[in-house]
Amino acid sequence: MRIILELGGVPMAAFRRWALALGWLLAAGCTEAPDGRKAPLQVVATHSVLCDLTRQVAGPTVALTCLLSAGADPHLHAITPFDRRAVEQADLVLYNGFGLEPFIEELAVAGKPPALAVGEAVLAWPLTIEQEGKTVSDPHLWHDAAHARRMVEIICDRLIALVPERAGVYRQNAAQLGSELLRLDGWVRGQIASIPAARRTLVTTHDALGYYGRAYGLAVVGIVEGGSMGAGRIRAIVKRIQATGVPVIFVESSANPKLVTTVAQASRVGVARGALYADSLGEPGSGAHSYQAMLIANTRTIVTNLGGRYTPFEPAKPQASLAPALSTLRRVLRRRRLQQFLGALKPLPKQADLLVGFLGAQVAPGLQRADITHPLGKFLQIGVKKQPFGTECTVVATARVQKPFEGVAPVGILRLVWHFPSSSTTRVQPA
């Protein structure tokens, strides 16, 4: 969203008063964050999935630091001086929990910044996996899109608790993301259902897709790395794979390819085309750089290698929305200094109530019909117009005075314009 403020037709004497009033407006609305902070909220997220979900909810309202880059294995990460400094300076630390990031316990749990284990807040009773001879909690819950939706809600709630002034921004972004994840969840179910029932078994190099299998109807067999891979263990794995009757073994992006080749040859099965992203998102250009792209890429790899009928996911068609304009306008009109400023544009009685009420009752429905222009009395006008670049919402307030021998003449115009691109889905941005 782009906001333009224009002022024109103002004599010099009146211009000084207008300039002072506009200075108050700009000082109140542009130079200082609404929550009174001198800098944006400092948020640290441990791994790429949490980073991406946080980014989609918060946008530019926070300074987000990701401790692990895409493709990095959180199980193997060692603490760095950068990690320590980032956590010490953070207002909020987000991590998954369930043992995914062993390093974070030393940094965040015992440290000063508030820390939130997002994954543990989603599930009270996680799945379990075998890891180096021990039964441990499975931390990879985000592979179920329903869990990812809950993660988004938890992140949103915590951000609102820290910066309540941004509640409208966070709630709308979280709702939009949640709706997209709900559609994606249904799409994955349909894709997996296209795989022949006898082939719905997923053999991977790391037991990380249990939540995916449980949610979407796949049996999951994990070849757990670590420990000794002697002849006896390989024979046991081969026997288990042959019992499933699967045509291929899936390799994960961070797995040891030699292990896959050895087991595949001994089992007389193939190796799947394409890697699965289990512990993190993919790097830029991989086609799995966001949470949604990762889930789509994994589903495509699974369906095409197990004989299903793959159909591409179609995101919802973008629609222009006046919600950002409404949100911004409501915040601005509540400001005492702007109310005083608009009060100088007399006679404009109850201009705030009229404007907000008309926006909510008339303009938003009108956007779906045609271009509209509506006067609110003699001195206030609002319009919505479809442009080649998208949709334009304009609010114009005109101040007039009685001049001797000249009658009523305009002395100033306050013009606010909101632009909503038609090529992408609108997300709320801070005013």
VOGU-3710 file (C-alpha; in Angstrom, 3 decimals, decimal comma):
1> mriilelggv> 0,000/0,000/0,000  1,241/3,458/-0,891  -0,073/6,609/0,804  0,227/10,041/-0,809  -0,489/13,337/0,946  -0,993/16,445/-1,162  -1,714/20,057/-0,198  -2,562/22,720/-2,732  -4,260/26,069/-3,364  -3,181/27,581/-0,073
11> pmaafrrwal> -2,378/31,325/0,324  0,833/32,109/2,184  -0,855/33,258/5,387  -2,988/30,145/5,553  -0,103/27,966/4,390  1,839/28,633/7,583  -1,084/27,405/9,693  -1,548/24,397/7,426  2,155/23,608/7,469  2,211/23,703/11,260
21> algwllaagc> -0,803/21,410/11,430  0,718/19,055/8,876  3,930/19,073/10,856  1,985/17,901/13,869  0,403/15,169/11,739  3,705/13,979/10,349  5,361/14,094/13,747  2,496/12,114/15,244  2,150/9,552/12,483  5,424/9,149/10,620
31> teapdgrkap> 8,545/9,863/12,615  7,780/7,779/15,678  6,509/4,247/15,893  2,994/4,011/17,374  4,266/1,902/20,281  6,702/4,666/21,276  9,812/2,632/20,529  12,817/4,313/18,991  13,568/1,140/17,051  11,435/-1,762/15,798
41> lqvvathsvl> 10,869/-4,800/17,961  13,958/-7,027/17,958  12,850/-10,614/17,298  15,108/-13,664/17,051  13,871/-16,929/15,506  15,998/-20,039/15,553  15,308/-21,864/12,286  14,071/-21,011/8,824  10,473/-22,217/9,204  9,858/-20,031/12,254
51> cdltrqvagp> 11,621/-17,131/10,547  9,403/-17,352/7,485  6,126/-17,620/9,414  7,152/-14,684/11,620  8,093/-12,613/8,592  4,730/-13,266/6,967  2,860/-12,194/10,098  4,964/-9,195/11,159  6,332/-7,876/7,868  8,556/-4,811/8,328
61> tvaltcllsa> 7,228/-3,975/11,795  9,977/-6,031/13,471  13,713/-6,429/13,030  13,917/-10,191/12,507  17,132/-12,142/13,031  17,327/-15,786/11,918  20,015/-17,776/13,705  20,012/-20,621/11,184  20,006/-20,066/7,452  17,931/-22,142/5,043
71> gadphlhait> 19,404/-25,602/4,617  21,129/-25,617/8,019  20,451/-28,538/10,355  19,301/-27,232/13,773  20,262/-30,530/15,400  23,943/-29,899/14,602  24,210/-26,139/15,133  26,924/-24,882/17,471  26,606/-21,597/19,368  28,411/-18,636/17,828
81> pfdrraveqa> 29,228/-15,161/19,215  26,653/-13,766/16,773  23,973/-16,002/18,331  24,812/-14,733/21,819  24,700/-11,081/20,829  21,430/-11,482/18,907  19,688/-13,198/21,811  21,015/-10,732/24,388  19,669/-7,787/22,363  16,323/-9,394/21,516
91> dlvlyngfgl> 12,900/-8,380/22,803  11,555/-11,819/21,904  13,136/-15,186/21,073  11,077/-17,745/19,147  12,198/-21,353/19,017  10,547/-24,665/18,193  11,277/-26,794/21,244  10,997/-30,578/21,643  14,793/-30,753/21,439  15,106/-29,411/17,886
101> epfieelava> 17,543/-26,658/18,911  19,632/-27,917/21,844  21,764/-24,779/21,693  18,868/-22,444/22,460  18,344/-23,705/26,002  21,669/-22,254/27,068  21,049/-18,955/25,271  17,385/-18,155/25,751  15,791/-20,227/28,483  18,225/-19,007/31,122
111> gkppalavge> 18,713/-15,607/29,522  17,111/-12,201/29,844  14,861/-11,971/26,740  11,416/-13,619/26,896  11,556/-16,898/24,982  8,648/-18,818/23,476  8,785/-22,472/22,425  6,236/-22,209/19,610  6,110/-25,914/18,800  5,572/-26,904/22,427
121> avlawpltie> 2,752/-24,362/22,639  1,016/-26,123/19,721  1,227/-29,721/20,962  0,978/-31,081/24,474  1,588/-34,665/23,312  3,995/-34,843/20,356  4,821/-37,900/18,312  7,939/-39,821/19,287  10,854/-41,067/17,197  13,901/-43,211/17,765
131> qegktvsdph> 17,130/-41,244/17,821  20,463/-42,940/18,518  18,774/-45,691/20,481  16,542/-43,367/22,508  12,870/-42,489/22,228  12,494/-38,718/21,970  9,814/-36,192/21,034  9,432/-35,519/17,311  9,933/-31,752/16,814  9,002/-31,579/13,097
141> lwhdaaharr> 5,342/-30,683/13,638  5,255/-27,973/10,935  4,958/-30,622/8,209  1,252/-30,726/9,092  -0,247/-27,488/7,725  -2,834/-27,473/10,522  0,007/-27,235/13,037  1,600/-24,452/11,011  -1,663/-22,508/11,206  -1,602/-22,835/14,975
151> mveiicdrli> 2,029/-21,684/15,018  0,970/-18,578/13,097  -1,740/-17,834/15,679  0,701/-18,229/18,566  3,278/-15,950/16,944  0,566/-13,380/16,239  -0,696/-13,434/19,828  2,777/-12,960/21,273  3,547/-10,045/18,953  0,263/-8,373/19,907
161> alvperagvy> 1,095/-8,802/23,593  4,379/-6,957/23,039  3,109/-4,323/20,578  -0,682/-3,983/21,021  -0,740/-0,935/18,742  0,015/-3,249/15,819  -2,798/-5,688/16,635  -4,748/-4,884/13,476  -1,704/-5,448/11,275  -0,795/-8,756/12,889
171> rqnaaqlgse> -4,332/-10,132/13,015  -5,050/-9,392/9,373  -1,760/-10,845/8,139  -2,212/-13,929/10,334  -5,788/-14,401/9,103  -4,705/-14,129/5,485  -1,836/-16,567/6,002  -4,085/-18,949/7,932  -6,603/-18,962/5,097  -3,857/-19,767/2,608
181> llrldgwvrg> -2,551/-22,612/4,789  -6,077/-24,023/5,104  -6,362/-24,175/1,316  -2,893/-25,703/1,096  -3,844/-28,353/3,673  -6,815/-29,436/1,574  -4,692/-29,480/-1,583  -2,085/-31,785/0,020  -4,811/-34,212/1,094  -6,128/-34,395/-2,452
191> qiasipaarr> -2,659/-34,953/-3,891  -1,788/-37,797/-1,515  -5,192/-39,410/-2,125  -4,242/-39,745/-5,812  -1,397/-42,169/-4,931  -2,411/-45,844/-5,274  -3,239/-47,187/-1,808  -0,605/-49,929/-2,013  2,127/-47,325/-2,558  1,301/-44,928/0,268
201> tlvtthdalg> 4,464/-45,644/2,225  7,218/-43,068/2,560  10,731/-44,344/3,241  13,123/-41,508/4,096  16,675/-41,078/5,276  15,650/-39,313/8,474  12,549/-39,896/10,590  11,203/-36,352/10,238  7,931/-36,648/8,317  5,788/-38,454/10,854
211> yygrayglav> 3,386/-35,523/11,230  3,063/-35,268/7,448  2,279/-38,978/7,221  -0,256/-38,911/10,045  -2,051/-35,846/8,660  -2,210/-36,905/5,021  -2,452/-40,683/5,110  1,053/-42,051/4,528  2,950/-44,715/6,421  6,435/-43,360/7,189
221> vgiveggsmg> 9,566/-45,471/7,560  12,643/-43,562/8,651  16,206/-44,781/8,139  17,647/-43,050/11,174  21,158/-41,713/10,720  23,701/-41,813/13,510  25,299/-44,671/15,315  27,000/-47,591/13,672  25,866/-48,521/10,158  27,389/-51,997/10,145
231> agriraivkr> 26,307/-54,922/8,019  23,809/-56,150/10,592  21,981/-52,828/10,788  21,904/-52,420/7,019  20,414/-55,930/6,656  17,683/-55,022/9,150  16,877/-51,807/7,261  16,842/-53,624/3,909  14,478/-56,259/5,279  12,134/-53,572/6,547
241> iqatgvpvif> 12,129/-51,708/3,218  11,485/-54,870/1,209  8,534/-55,658/3,469  6,893/-52,369/2,523  7,101/-53,002/-1,211  7,925/-49,361/-1,966  9,450/-48,527/-5,373  11,822/-45,775/-4,141  13,630/-44,356/-1,139  13,363/-40,597/-0,559
251> vessanpklv> 16,471/-38,629/0,256  16,331/-35,475/2,355  18,182/-32,332/1,408  20,577/-32,600/4,366  21,077/-36,382/4,264  24,167/-38,407/3,452  23,728/-39,551/-0,198  26,125/-42,472/0,295  23,792/-44,005/2,866  20,862/-43,746/0,476
261> ttvaqasrvg> 22,771/-45,337/-2,384  24,001/-48,215/-0,200  20,553/-49,007/1,197  18,792/-48,600/-2,162  21,162/-50,960/-3,932  20,895/-53,568/-1,189  17,092/-53,269/-1,181  16,867/-53,299/-4,989  14,737/-50,163/-5,083  15,311/-46,821/-6,727
271> vargalyads> 16,164/-43,405/-5,314  13,452/-40,771/-5,665  13,971/-37,865/-8,024  14,188/-34,682/-5,998  15,024/-34,148/-2,328  12,658/-33,637/0,587  13,043/-30,623/2,902  12,687/-32,018/6,412  14,638/-29,871/8,899  14,529/-26,488/7,174
281> lgepgsgahs> 13,334/-24,539/4,173  15,288/-24,560/0,942  17,757/-21,909/-0,100  16,661/-19,079/-2,435  16,095/-20,475/-5,913  15,399/-23,992/-4,646  11,650/-23,712/-5,052  11,227/-24,327/-1,305  12,263/-20,918/0,040  9,039/-20,252/2,006
291> yqamliantr> 6,870/-22,445/4,195  4,193/-22,757/1,511  6,743/-23,433/-1,234  8,432/-26,088/0,923  5,190/-27,970/1,571  4,281/-27,799/-2,116  7,749/-28,990/-3,193  7,719/-31,940/-0,767  4,219/-32,961/-1,848  5,149/-32,778/-5,524
301> tivtnlggry> 8,219/-34,961/-4,944  6,234/-37,558/-2,988  3,289/-37,737/-5,382  5,300/-37,932/-8,604  7,627/-40,640/-7,255  4,876/-42,827/-5,781  2,696/-42,863/-8,898  0,094/-40,265/-7,963  -1,526/-37,632/-10,198  0,086/-34,310/-9,408
311> tpfepakpqa> -1,838/-31,094/-10,063  -0,186/-27,736/-9,248  -1,424/-25,739/-6,291  -3,272/-22,602/-7,341  -3,046/-19,740/-4,829  -6,163/-17,680/-4,218  -6,647/-14,935/-6,772  -5,547/-11,584/-5,358  -8,346/-9,167/-4,569  -8,074/-5,480/-3,878
321> slapalstlr> -9,126/-4,641/-0,348  -9,878/-1,423/1,468  -8,948/-2,950/4,824  -5,506/-1,274/4,916  -7,084/2,099/4,124  -9,724/1,607/6,783  -7,170/0,528/9,369  -4,871/3,443/8,598  -7,693/5,972/8,478  -9,153/4,876/11,788
331> rvlrrrrlqq> -5,757/5,151/13,481  -5,107/8,571/11,972  -8,532/9,997/12,783  -8,130/9,009/16,421  -5,111/11,233/16,770  -5,988/14,351/18,701  -3,709/16,591/16,660  -5,223/15,496/13,366  -8,713/15,968/14,772  -7,740/19,519/15,656
341> flgalkplpk> -6,325/19,941/12,157  -9,492/18,678/10,489  -11,507/20,843/12,855  -9,845/23,876/11,250  -11,398/22,850/7,942  -14,760/24,058/9,143  -17,579/23,713/8,563  -16,948/19,935/8,748  -19,065/18,696/11,683  -18,430/15,137/12,811
351> qadllvgflg> -16,028/14,620/9,922  -14,315/11,631/11,511  -17,514/9,692/12,176  -18,885/10,508/8,729  -15,732/9,460/6,950  -15,118/6,195/8,773  -18,797/5,285/8,711  -19,060/5,891/4,984  -15,889/3,918/4,263  -17,181/0,911/6,128
361> aqvapglqra> -20,762/1,034/4,825  -20,398/2,183/1,226  -16,932/2,155/-0,255  -15,879/-1,425/0,488  -19,000/-2,959/-1,159  -18,776/-0,396/-3,959  -15,287/-1,584/-4,795  -16,758/-4,776/-6,183  -19,245/-2,892/-8,404  -17,712/0,075/-10,186
371> dithplgkfl> -15,859/3,324/-9,723  -17,667/5,558/-7,265  -17,354/9,122/-6,041  -19,434/10,319/-3,128  -19,596/13,755/-1,449  -19,936/13,898/2,328  -21,490/17,321/2,521  -19,988/20,216/0,611  -16,431/19,926/1,764  -15,599/16,227/2,061
381> qigvkkqpfg> -15,485/13,740/-0,788  -14,358/10,134/-1,093  -13,863/8,073/-4,220  -12,740/4,634/-5,356  -11,431/4,135/-8,884  -9,981/1,185/-10,763  -6,640/2,076/-12,323  -4,303/0,057/-14,613  -1,959/-0,492/-11,654  -4,722/-1,503/-9,245
391> tectvvatar> -7,311/0,296/-7,112  -7,134/3,880/-5,880  -9,006/5,191/-2,857  -9,051/8,981/-2,449  -10,259/11,171/0,407  -10,396/14,910/-0,265  -11,148/17,558/2,371  -11,484/21,197/1,255  -11,371/24,234/3,569  -13,251/27,319/2,423
401> vqkpfegvap> -13,581/30,836/3,778  -15,824/33,822/3,055  -13,799/36,566/1,346  -15,034/40,146/0,862  -16,240/40,755/-2,714  -15,119/37,248/-3,758  -17,654/35,024/-2,043  -16,665/31,561/-0,816  -13,247/30,490/-2,082  -11,115/27,406/-1,379
411> vgilrlvwhf> -8,002/28,022/0,701  -6,656/24,504/0,998  -7,123/20,878/0,068  -6,043/17,841/2,078  -5,831/14,803/-0,212  -5,113/11,256/0,989  -4,655/8,538/-1,626  -4,317/4,797/-1,062  -3,017/2,604/-3,887  -3,669/-1,138/-3,861
421> psssttrvqp> -1,709/-3,093/-6,519  -3,762/-5,584/-8,494  -0,822/-7,923/-9,129  -0,397/-9,160/-5,580  -2,440/-9,827/-2,483  -2,538/-6,782/-0,220  -1,024/-7,163/3,240  -1,421/-4,500/5,880  1,657/-2,325/6,276  2,221/0,162/9,088
431> a> 1,069/3,711/8,492
//
